[in-house]
Amino acid sequence: MASITKRVTSLFRMKANKALDKAEDPREVLDYSYGQQLEMLRNVRRGVADVATSNKRVELQIGKLQASDEKLRTQAQQALAAGREDLAREALTRRGTVTTQIADLESQQASLQEQEEKLSLAAERLQAKVDAFRTRKETIKASYTAAEAQTRIGEAVSGISEEMGDVGMAVQRAEDKTEQMQARAGALDELMASGALEDASLPTGRDDIQAELDAASADHDVDAELARMKAALPSSGDSGPAQLEKGEGDAEQVRRSQPDEEASS
């Protein structure tokens, strides 16, 4: 059972991978990758802005503490001038705390400044990579589009594309049917000529013997008509046989009558 499940799973994965490869468009994948890089670049720039904002906020706090430090120093001097050493001590104590805070904030500010510079440099490098990727992406997309068009033209010319394949099959079917009809028509003509099939356009009950008798009668009629036409040819002239025979008879009669005429003279 486990082996069957494993085989079904493998078969499903192969079919799914094949379907995904067929449906996958490299141009869409490149556009998606470019979009992901732009999103990453926006995040880096947003991080630079956040660090710069924090740095500016620390700078403002340092300024306020420096102002407080200066104020406490002035108050201590004024307290000493007024003979209030205790107030002067308290002011100096608070000033010490403020000085410590200023030192901590200046350390944080230096760290933030360093982070801001690193992020700014990373953003510039990432921007350069994104620009290079965009140029390469457009080049690959143009090459893929050209190759795809060339492939489609080749498939259309060779007739192996799906559309041209259907057209080719339709033409082949039409040619097969035409040849089949031509062969059927030729076979019917031969069968009708041999008498195996009757001509439905002729009167019912007409047989082949009667057809041959009719054909012989038609030939005899033609011969009789031809003889009548020969007999009806004109009798005058030198070209006809009857006229030649008649001319020869007249000449013989003339030759026989000439000796009698000579003797009487």
Salt bridges, closest charged atoms under 4 A:
ASP25 OD2 - ARG27 NH2 3.11
ASP31 OD1 - LYS137 NZ 3.25
ASP31 OD1 - LYS141 NZ 3.13
GLU39 OE1 - ARG42 NH2 2.71
GLU59 OE1 - LYS56 NZ 3.87
ASP69 OD1 - ARG95 NE 2.85
GLU70 OE2 - ARG73 NH2 2.46
GLU85 OE2 - ARG89 NH2 3.43
ASP86 OD1 - ARG84 NE 3.24
GLU90 OE2 - ARG94 NE 3.14
GLU114 OE2 - LYS118 NZ 3.47
ASP131 OD1 - ARG134 NH2 3.92
GLU138 OE2 - LYS137 NZ 2.57
GLU148 OE1 - ARG27 NH2 3.20
GLU148 OE2 - ARG152 NH2 3.45
ASP214 OD2 - ARG206 NH2 2.79
GLU225 OE1 - ARG228 NH2 2.36
ASP250 OD2 - LYS246 NZ 3.55
GLU252 OE1 - ARG255 NH2 2.13
GLU252 OE2 - ARG256 NE 3.46
